[in-house]
Amino acid sequence: MKVLVLGCGLQGRAVLFDLARCPLVHSVTCADANVDRASAYVSQLRTDKLEAVHLDATDDAALQDLVGGGFDVVIDMLPRPCAAAVGGAAVAAGVHLVNTCYTNALGNAGTRAAEAGIAVLPEMGFDPGIDLVLAAEAVRRFDRVHRLDSYGGGIPEPGADDNPLRYKISWIWEGVLASYVRPARLVLDGRIVEVPGTEIFEADHIHTIDVEPFGRLEAFPNGDAASYARKFGIEAFARNVGRYALRWPGHAEIWHVFASMGFLDETPVRSLHDITPRQFMRDHLEPRLQYGPDERDMVIIRVVAEGEGYRSPRLTFELVDHRDAESGLMAMNRTVGFPASIAAQMIVNGVITDRGLLSPTKHVPFEPFVAALQERGIQIREIEG
């Protein structure tokens, strides 16, 4: 395998770490705007399979030249606004593409993938990604699904949650803030409920779940669950379908205040030299929400399905992962980067044979995928009843 990895930040490093240990991979090019940072990490991995190069992803010509360099697959870990340009370059070069963004970020590249004879697989990270593979398997086991709830979150371990937000950054902070104003759609009691982005933290939309051995976590709406009901083919019988983000209790109440006071708005404030409130929150809080060198994050995915036709009326998949002390990779790095790397390997080695615009809900085989995660120390619990 000859692999191109675009973006060598927190999640991209996990991709590089994984590819460096794959015997099928003989060459990895890591492209990043900060080539010194990328080179420093590559040198830590102590392998001659990896090289770092400079790339300004906003330079379309440079991006197309690089993607057209004879690679078997491109793994795109760049910020979401770059996804459409990368997708277009992959189609033009006829090279397979995996990323972790929602499908709509690809623009028209996804619809052109079949014509190019390539596999384009978005949504292949943590959430979306692992959660969709688990949910798809849960749906397959029932004749009819009446409830499908998916939970995902990255939070500090107990003891590291030592600020009023009980939160620290393990993902792109701007992406977190953007998700805090993203509208949500749920299926509740058989009807679609629209939740405006300004209301996702309101008390009426918050509920709690218990995750052993950590206790109670709060859940708030996260994205468009109704669209996934259609993708899973369960919209005819499912009375409740939800996608929720998880945080320590109290997080939603604080952010509801911030959102209500306009701190997530994108309207420039003239007296603040035309920066937006959200830009202020991003730049002000980012240095204050960093993990210490010995602190660990944790990630949680829980998928709960209820229905008929399976041996149990209720099936739960649960994943809990922690920062790995040996590699230094955060749990969020591992559970975003490893799935993208696994999927890319599956495409090139023929485990995934479909071409065109693919989805974790249909095209990623459950058992090989879960086995690959377990080989990397990420465990999935399966609970019936």
HELIX and SHEET records of a PDB file:
HELIX    1   1 LEU A   10  ALA A   20  1                                  11    
HELIX    2   2 VAL A   35  GLN A   44  1                                  10    
HELIX    3   3 ASP A   60  VAL A   67  1                                   8    
HELIX    4   4 ARG A   80  CYS A   82  5                                   3    
HELIX    5   5 ALA A   83  ALA A   93  1                                  11    
HELIX    6   6 THR A  103  LEU A  106  5                                   4    
HELIX    7   7 ALA A  109  ALA A  116  1                                   8    
HELIX    8   8 ILE A  130  ARG A  141  1                                  12    
HELIX    9   9 TRP A  173  SER A  179  1                                   7    
HELIX   10  10 GLY A  197  GLU A  199  5                                   3    
HELIX   11  11 ALA A  203  HIS A  205  5                                   3    
HELIX   12  12 ALA A  225  PHE A  232  1                                   8    
HELIX   13  13 HIS A  251  SER A  260  1                                  10    
HELIX   14  14 ARG A  270  LEU A  272  5                                   3    
HELIX   15  15 PRO A  277  LEU A  285  1                                   9    
HELIX   16  16 GLU A  286  LEU A  289  5                                   4    
HELIX   17  17 ALA A  331  VAL A  348  1                                  18    
HELIX   18  18 PHE A  366  GLU A  375  1                                  10    
SHEET    1   A 7 LEU A  50  HIS A  54  0                                        
SHEET    2   A 7 SER A  27  ASP A  32  1                                        
SHEET    3   A 7 LYS A   2  LEU A   6  1                                        
SHEET    4   A 7 VAL A  73  ASP A  76  1                                        
SHEET    5   A 7 HIS A  96  ASN A  99  1                                        
SHEET    6   A 7 ALA A 119  LEU A 121  1                                        
SHEET    7   A 7 GLY A 356  LEU A 357  1                                        
SHEET    1   B 7 HIS A 207  VAL A 211  0                                        
SHEET    2   B 7 GLY A 215  PRO A 221 -1                                        
SHEET    3   B 7 ASN A 240  ARG A 247 -1                                        
SHEET    4   B 7 ARG A 144  PRO A 156  1                                        
SHEET    5   B 7 ASP A 297  GLU A 308 -1                                        
SHEET    6   B 7 ARG A 314  HIS A 322 -1                                        
SHEET    7   B 7 ILE A 380  GLU A 384 -1                                        
SHEET    1   C 2 ALA A 184  LEU A 188  0                                        
SHEET    2   C 2 ARG A 191  VAL A 195 -1                                        
END                                                                             
